[in-house]
């Protein structure tokens, strides 16, 4: 699913009405996956609108931090869930929801805990603050069976360094749908950013 786009835009959407035009702009630029975060008051409204619009984009929901959010994501029928970190209770809820999930980790111990639960793909967050590329290289030694989606502090110039690692499937970044372009509803700029991202 995530192999359709090696760069996953991570977006905190202020206006739910922007969800559909944003998805269309990203797809026009060659990106077929989006992670809409639950960092804004009306986030679920935008997620529901995008799901109903059936644009064809793979719809993920990020910043999932409690069981109610997991259940609502399952009810909406999103394509995957992403957490910034993962408690046992949250992991139990994701297992029960029958929705593909990418649990967040930042340490080797947390990575092993997710492996014990059967996860082979995890989010590494906050990536840059947690050691970045060098940390993922080190973790890959004892845990070669684990793959990562690093997110957090990764700029355009950092993407290739992460994607060159054998244990990185894709990279999450906010610069594709940047705040200024979203505020201006400059969909052409976001399409150009998406095209630049696919060239990386």
Secondary structure, DSSP 4 states (H G I P E B T S, - for coil): -GGG-SEEEEE--S-TTHHHHHHHHHHHTT--EEEEES-STTHHHHHHHHHHHT-S-EEEEE---SHHHHHHHHHHT-SEEE-SS--HHHHHHHHHHTS-EE-EE-SHHHHHHHHHTT-SEEEETTTGGGTHHHHHHHHHHH-TT-EEEEESS--GGGHHHHHTSTTEEEEEESSTT-HHHHHHT-HHHHHHHHHHHHH-
